[in-house]
Amino acid sequence: MTAPRAERKQPPQGEWYLRSAEDVLTQLDSLTSGLSLAEAARRLATDGPNELKEGPRISPLQIFLSQFKSLIIWLLIVAGVISGVLGDMVDTIAILAIVILNAVIGFYQEFSAEKSIAALKKMTAPQAKVRRDGNVIAIPAAGVVAGDILTLEAGDVIAADARLLTAASLKCIESALTGESEAVTKQVVTLTKNDVPLGDRANMVFMGTSVAAGTAQGVVVTTAMKTELGHIAGLIAEAGVKERTPLEKKLESFGRILVWVALSIVALLFGLGLWRGTPPFELFMTSISLAVAAVPEGLPAVVTVALALGVLRMSRRRALVRKLPAVETLGSTTVICTDKTGTLTVGEMTVRALYVAGQSYEVTGEGYGPEGEVRVEGKKAEA
């Protein structure tokens, strides 16, 4: 009879860098030869897959129904129903056709974007090389567990947070976590200071970062939502209610104004009609007709088509837009405040123009490559 397995005690989040490699292996009941296949399977069943939690997937029905959230759309639907009740079937069919066309265009664009994003996620499903029973094998990153020994080399995307056991000229790109575009040197050392910033934890590698150069082995200390990347994902998920775009706010405001204006006119006409002795039923029919006429039937379709054309133009530039109103938001952007220039750009400072002895020169070419020309008024300058 074997003794029951002791529970793995883990230090508080982020303190693995304070321990020696040997202590970490002992703490995680692991060896440099890796876990056994059976033990890895047991831990996977206990801890769950090494995946970041995502929000609930949006079904096609939810995408379609989301096209009817606008107050303007509901005004059109009410106007169409009232027209039908009054016997004006031509107006009813026209209004409802516009509503359905608007919904179909919006649904098609957003559903296509969701499918494209899902396909990209499948294409980029990461792999990891781990030691199991002493052998290095490649497995899906979702199957990595605490105590696994990761084998890393240049080009690898790191599948989980790990404490380094060995490292040879290892450099990692941690811009996804720290915003630092330069590769960070990693080494097997034991740090003694508490509260070391993430970017200075030289003996740790983190989920979602990549290996720029060198080779290494590390023992996985945390997976999934317990990683540093998972901590950030959790903060984003708790960030609060989804903010509406400026266009959605403006259309909502316009719809409210339209409702109040229409109701005010109807009330005024109804009151004047009663004062003049007009039969109430006749007044009611006239007021309803005026209210229906006040609704701009073509506005939602025009807005949706304009946004769809914007999505089409962006798709030609290899940009995916999940929500149609986001196109207008991007177009309204005047200032982008961002950290770390090199994260968004090439990170290479180059000369683009010269002004020498009263003459302006244009410099072409990209980055630090030797290709390019010096031009004067659009023509190549002579040496």
C-alpha positions as CSV (number, residue, x, y, z in Angstrom):
1,M,0.0,0.0,0.0
2,T,1.4,3.4,-1.0
3,A,1.2,6.5,1.0
4,P,-1.2,9.2,-0.2
5,R,0.4,11.8,-2.5
6,A,1.0,15.1,-0.7
7,E,-0.7,18.2,-2.1
8,R,1.7,20.5,-4.0
9,K,2.2,23.6,-2.0
10,Q,2.7,26.7,-4.1
11,P,4.2,30.0,-3.1
12,P,2.1,33.1,-3.6
13,Q,1.6,34.3,-7.2
14,G,4.8,35.6,-8.7
15,E,7.3,34.4,-6.0
16,W,8.8,31.5,-7.8
17,Y,11.7,33.7,-9.0
18,L,12.9,33.9,-5.3
19,R,13.5,30.1,-5.1
20,S,16.4,28.1,-6.4
21,A,15.8,25.7,-9.3
22,E,16.2,22.7,-7.0
23,D,13.6,24.1,-4.5
24,V,11.1,24.7,-7.3
25,L,11.5,21.1,-8.6
26,T,11.0,19.8,-5.1
27,Q,8.0,22.0,-4.5
28,L,6.3,20.8,-7.7
29,D,7.2,17.1,-7.2
30,S,9.1,17.1,-10.5
31,L,12.4,16.0,-11.9
32,T,14.8,17.3,-14.6
33,S,13.7,14.2,-16.7
34,G,10.1,15.4,-16.6
35,L,6.8,14.0,-15.4
36,S,5.6,10.6,-16.3
37,L,2.8,10.3,-18.8
38,A,0.4,9.0,-16.1
39,E,1.3,11.9,-13.6
40,A,0.9,14.5,-16.3
41,A,-2.5,13.1,-17.2
42,R,-3.5,13.2,-13.5
43,R,-2.4,16.8,-13.1
44,L,-4.2,17.8,-16.3
45,A,-7.4,16.2,-15.0
46,T,-7.0,18.0,-11.6
47,D,-5.8,21.5,-12.8
48,G,-7.6,21.7,-16.1
49,P,-6.3,22.6,-19.5
50,N,-3.7,25.3,-20.0
51,E,-6.0,27.8,-21.7
52,L,-7.0,31.3,-20.9
53,K,-10.7,31.7,-20.2
54,E,-12.6,33.4,-23.0
55,G,-16.0,35.1,-22.8
56,P,-19.0,33.0,-23.9
57,R,-19.0,32.4,-27.7
58,I,-21.6,34.4,-29.6
59,S,-24.0,32.2,-31.6
60,P,-25.2,33.2,-35.1
61,L,-28.7,33.8,-33.6
62,Q,-27.2,36.2,-31.0
63,I,-25.3,38.1,-33.8
64,F,-28.5,38.4,-35.8
65,L,-30.6,39.6,-32.8
66,S,-27.9,42.1,-31.9
67,Q,-28.8,43.9,-35.2
68,F,-32.2,44.9,-33.6
69,K,-30.8,46.7,-30.5
70,S,-30.9,50.2,-32.0
71,L,-33.8,52.5,-31.0
72,I,-34.2,53.6,-34.6
73,I,-34.7,50.0,-35.7
74,W,-37.5,49.6,-33.1
75,L,-39.1,52.8,-34.3
76,L,-39.1,51.4,-37.8
77,I,-40.6,48.1,-36.7
78,V,-43.4,49.9,-34.7
79,A,-44.0,52.2,-37.7
80,G,-44.3,49.2,-40.0
81,V,-46.7,47.4,-37.7
82,I,-48.9,50.5,-37.3
83,S,-48.9,51.0,-41.1
84,G,-50.1,47.4,-41.4
85,V,-52.9,47.9,-38.9
86,L,-54.0,51.0,-40.8
87,G,-54.2,48.9,-44.0
88,D,-51.2,50.5,-45.7
89,M,-49.5,47.2,-46.7
90,V,-47.1,48.9,-49.2
91,D,-45.5,51.0,-46.5
92,T,-45.5,48.0,-44.1
93,I,-43.7,45.8,-46.6
94,A,-41.2,48.6,-47.6
95,I,-40.4,49.4,-43.9
96,L,-40.0,45.8,-42.8
97,A,-37.9,45.0,-45.9
98,I,-35.5,47.8,-45.0
99,V,-35.3,46.5,-41.4
100,I,-34.5,42.9,-42.6
101,L,-32.0,44.1,-45.2
102,N,-30.2,46.1,-42.6
103,A,-30.1,43.1,-40.2
104,V,-28.9,40.8,-43.0
105,I,-26.0,43.1,-44.0
106,G,-24.9,43.6,-40.4
107,F,-25.2,39.9,-39.6
108,Y,-23.2,38.9,-42.7
109,Q,-20.3,41.2,-41.9
110,E,-20.1,40.4,-38.2
111,F,-20.6,36.6,-38.7
112,S,-17.9,36.6,-41.4
113,A,-15.5,38.4,-39.0
114,E,-16.2,35.9,-36.2
115,K,-15.6,33.0,-38.5
116,S,-12.3,34.5,-39.7
117,I,-11.1,35.1,-36.2
118,A,-12.1,31.5,-35.2
119,A,-10.1,30.2,-38.2
120,L,-7.1,32.3,-37.2
121,K,-7.2,30.9,-33.7
122,K,-7.1,27.3,-35.0
123,M,-4.2,28.1,-37.3
124,T,-2.2,29.6,-34.5
125,A,-3.0,26.9,-31.9
126,P,0.4,26.7,-30.1
127,Q,2.5,23.7,-29.5
128,A,5.0,23.0,-26.7
129,K,8.0,20.6,-26.3
130,V,8.0,18.9,-22.9
131,R,9.9,16.1,-21.3
132,R,7.7,13.1,-20.4
133,D,9.3,9.9,-19.1
134,G,12.7,11.4,-20.1
135,N,11.8,11.9,-23.7
136,V,11.1,15.2,-25.4
137,I,7.7,15.2,-27.1
138,A,5.6,17.9,-28.8
139,I,2.1,18.4,-27.4
140,P,-0.6,21.0,-27.7
141,A,0.0,23.9,-25.3
142,A,-3.3,23.2,-23.6
143,G,-1.9,19.9,-22.3
144,V,1.0,21.5,-20.4
145,V,0.8,21.1,-16.6
146,A,2.6,22.5,-13.6
147,G,5.8,20.4,-13.1
148,D,6.4,19.8,-16.8
149,I,9.9,20.5,-18.1
150,L,9.7,22.8,-21.1
151,T,12.4,22.7,-23.8
152,L,12.8,26.0,-25.5
153,E,14.6,27.3,-28.6
154,A,14.6,30.3,-30.9
155,G,11.1,30.9,-32.4
156,D,9.2,29.1,-29.7
157,V,6.1,30.7,-28.1
158,I,6.3,29.9,-24.4
159,A,3.2,27.9,-23.3
160,A,3.2,28.6,-19.6
161,D,5.1,30.5,-16.8
162,A,8.3,28.6,-16.0
163,R,11.4,28.8,-13.8
164,L,14.5,28.3,-15.8
165,L,16.7,25.3,-15.1
166,T,19.2,25.7,-17.8
167,A,19.8,28.6,-20.3
168,A,22.3,29.1,-23.1
169,S,22.4,32.7,-24.6
170,L,18.6,32.9,-24.0
171,K,16.8,36.0,-25.0
172,C,13.0,36.5,-24.9
173,I,10.7,39.1,-26.3
174,E,8.2,40.0,-23.5
175,S,6.5,43.0,-25.2
176,A,3.1,41.2,-24.8
177,L,3.5,41.6,-21.0
178,T,5.8,44.5,-20.4
179,G,5.6,46.6,-23.6
180,E,9.4,46.4,-24.0
181,S,10.2,45.7,-27.6
182,E,13.9,44.8,-27.0
183,A,14.7,41.1,-26.3
184,V,15.4,40.5,-22.6
185,T,18.4,38.3,-21.5
186,K,17.5,35.4,-19.4
187,Q,19.7,33.3,-17.1
188,V,19.6,30.7,-14.3
189,V,20.1,32.8,-11.2
190,T,18.4,33.0,-7.8
191,L,17.0,36.4,-7.1
192,T,17.0,37.7,-3.5
193,K,14.9,40.9,-3.7
194,N,11.2,40.9,-3.2
195,D,8.8,42.6,-5.5
196,V,11.0,42.5,-8.5
197,P,9.2,43.9,-11.6
198,L,8.1,41.4,-14.2
199,G,10.6,42.6,-16.8
200,D,13.5,42.1,-14.3
201,R,12.8,38.5,-13.4
202,A,15.7,37.1,-15.3
203,N,15.2,33.5,-14.2
204,M,11.6,33.3,-15.3
205,V,9.9,32.9,-18.7
206,F,6.2,33.7,-19.2
207,M,3.2,32.4,-21.1
208,G,2.6,34.3,-24.4
209,T,6.1,35.6,-24.8
210,S,8.6,34.2,-27.4
211,V,12.2,33.1,-27.6
212,A,14.3,35.4,-29.7
213,A,17.6,33.5,-29.4
214,G,19.3,30.7,-27.5
215,T,18.0,27.5,-25.9
216,A,16.7,26.7,-22.4
217,Q,14.9,24.3,-20.2
218,G,12.4,25.3,-17.5
219,V,10.0,23.8,-15.1
220,V,6.4,25.0,-15.5
221,V,5.2,26.7,-12.3
222,T,1.8,28.0,-13.3
223,T,-0.6,27.4,-16.1
224,A,-3.8,28.9,-17.6
225,M,-5.4,31.8,-15.6
226,K,-2.7,31.5,-12.8
227,T,0.0,32.8,-15.2
228,E,1.0,36.4,-15.5
229,L,-0.8,36.6,-18.8
230,G,-3.9,35.0,-17.3
231,H,-3.8,37.6,-14.5
232,I,-4.0,40.3,-17.1
233,A,-6.8,38.5,-19.0
234,G,-8.7,38.3,-15.7
235,L,-8.4,42.0,-15.1
236,I,-9.6,42.7,-18.7
237,A,-12.6,40.4,-18.2
238,E,-13.5,42.3,-15.0
239,A,-13.1,45.7,-16.6
240,G,-16.8,46.4,-16.6
241,V,-19.7,46.8,-19.0
242,K,-18.9,47.1,-22.7
243,E,-18.6,50.7,-23.8
244,R,-20.8,51.8,-26.7
245,T,-19.2,53.4,-29.7
246,P,-19.7,57.2,-30.5
247,L,-21.9,56.2,-33.5
248,E,-24.2,54.0,-31.3
249,K,-24.5,56.8,-28.8
250,K,-25.4,59.4,-31.4
251,L,-28.0,57.1,-33.1
252,E,-29.5,56.3,-29.7
253,S,-29.7,60.1,-28.9
254,F,-31.2,60.9,-32.3
255,G,-33.8,58.1,-31.8
256,R,-34.9,59.6,-28.4
257,I,-35.1,63.1,-29.8
258,L,-37.2,61.7,-32.7
259,V,-39.6,60.0,-30.4
260,W,-40.2,63.1,-28.2
261,V,-40.6,65.4,-31.3
262,A,-43.1,63.0,-32.9
263,L,-45.0,62.5,-29.6
264,S,-45.1,66.3,-29.1
265,I,-46.4,67.0,-32.6
266,V,-49.0,64.2,-32.3
267,A,-50.2,65.6,-28.9
268,L,-50.3,69.1,-30.3
269,L,-52.3,68.1,-33.4
270,F,-54.6,65.9,-31.3
271,G,-55.3,68.7,-28.9
272,L,-56.0,71.3,-31.6
273,G,-58.2,68.9,-33.4
274,L,-60.3,68.2,-30.3
275,W,-60.6,72.0,-29.7
276,R,-61.9,72.5,-33.3
277,G,-64.3,69.6,-32.9
278,T,-62.7,67.1,-35.2
279,P,-63.9,63.5,-34.5
280,P,-61.4,61.6,-32.2
281,F,-61.1,58.6,-34.6
282,E,-60.1,60.8,-37.5
283,L,-57.6,62.7,-35.3
284,F,-56.1,59.4,-34.1
285,M,-55.6,58.1,-37.7
286,T,-54.1,61.4,-38.8
287,S,-51.7,61.6,-35.8
288,I,-50.5,58.0,-36.3
289,S,-49.9,58.7,-40.0
290,L,-47.8,61.7,-39.1
291,A,-45.8,59.8,-36.5
292,V,-45.0,57.0,-39.0
293,A,-44.0,59.6,-41.6
294,A,-41.6,61.2,-39.1
295,V,-39.5,58.0,-38.9
296,P,-36.5,58.1,-41.3
297,E,-36.9,54.6,-42.9
298,G,-33.7,54.8,-45.0
299,L,-31.4,56.0,-42.2
300,P,-30.4,52.6,-40.7
301,A,-29.8,51.0,-44.1
302,V,-27.7,54.0,-45.3
303,V,-25.6,53.8,-42.1
304,T,-25.2,50.0,-42.3
305,V,-24.2,50.1,-46.0
306,A,-21.6,52.9,-45.3
307,L,-20.1,50.9,-42.4
308,A,-20.1,47.7,-44.4
309,L,-18.1,49.5,-47.2
310,G,-15.7,50.6,-44.5
311,V,-15.3,47.0,-43.3
312,L,-14.7,45.9,-46.9
313,R,-11.9,48.5,-47.4
314,M,-10.3,47.4,-44.2
315,S,-10.5,43.7,-45.1
316,R,-8.5,44.5,-48.2
317,R,-5.8,45.8,-45.9
318,R,-5.9,42.6,-43.9
319,A,-7.8,44.1,-40.9
320,L,-10.7,42.3,-39.3
321,V,-13.6,44.3,-37.8
322,R,-15.9,42.4,-35.5
323,K,-18.5,45.1,-34.9
324,L,-19.7,47.4,-37.7
325,P,-19.9,50.6,-35.5
326,A,-16.2,50.2,-34.7
327,V,-15.4,51.4,-38.2
328,E,-16.8,54.9,-37.4
329,T,-14.9,54.9,-34.1
330,L,-11.6,54.2,-35.8
331,G,-12.3,56.9,-38.4
332,S,-13.0,59.4,-35.6
333,T,-9.7,58.7,-33.8
334,T,-7.5,61.8,-33.7
335,V,-4.9,60.9,-31.1
336,I,-3.5,57.5,-30.0
337,C,-1.6,57.4,-26.7
338,T,0.6,54.4,-26.5
339,D,3.5,53.1,-24.5
340,K,6.8,51.9,-26.1
341,T,7.1,53.1,-29.7
342,G,9.1,50.0,-30.7
343,T,6.1,47.8,-30.0
344,L,4.0,49.4,-32.7
345,T,6.8,50.3,-35.1
346,V,9.9,48.7,-36.4
347,G,11.9,50.2,-33.6
348,E,14.6,51.5,-35.9
349,M,15.4,55.3,-35.9
350,T,16.1,56.3,-39.4
351,V,16.6,59.6,-41.4
352,R,13.7,60.5,-43.7
353,A,14.6,64.1,-44.6
354,L,17.7,66.3,-44.7
355,Y,18.1,70.1,-44.9
356,V,21.6,71.1,-45.9
357,A,22.9,74.5,-47.1
358,G,19.4,75.7,-47.9
359,Q,18.4,72.6,-49.8
360,S,15.8,69.9,-48.8
361,Y,16.5,66.3,-49.5
362,E,14.2,63.2,-49.2
363,V,15.6,59.9,-48.0
364,T,13.9,56.7,-49.1
365,G,14.3,53.1,-47.9
366,E,13.2,51.1,-44.9
367,G,14.9,50.4,-41.6
368,Y,18.7,49.8,-41.4
369,G,18.9,48.1,-44.8
370,P,21.3,49.6,-47.3
371,E,18.6,50.1,-50.0
372,G,17.3,53.6,-50.7
373,E,18.0,56.9,-52.4
374,V,18.6,60.6,-51.6
375,R,16.2,62.7,-53.7
376,V,15.9,66.3,-54.5
377,E,12.4,67.5,-55.7
378,G,11.5,63.9,-56.5
379,K,14.6,63.1,-58.5
380,K,17.6,61.1,-57.4
381,A,20.4,63.3,-56.2
382,E,23.7,63.1,-58.0
383,A,26.8,62.3,-55.9
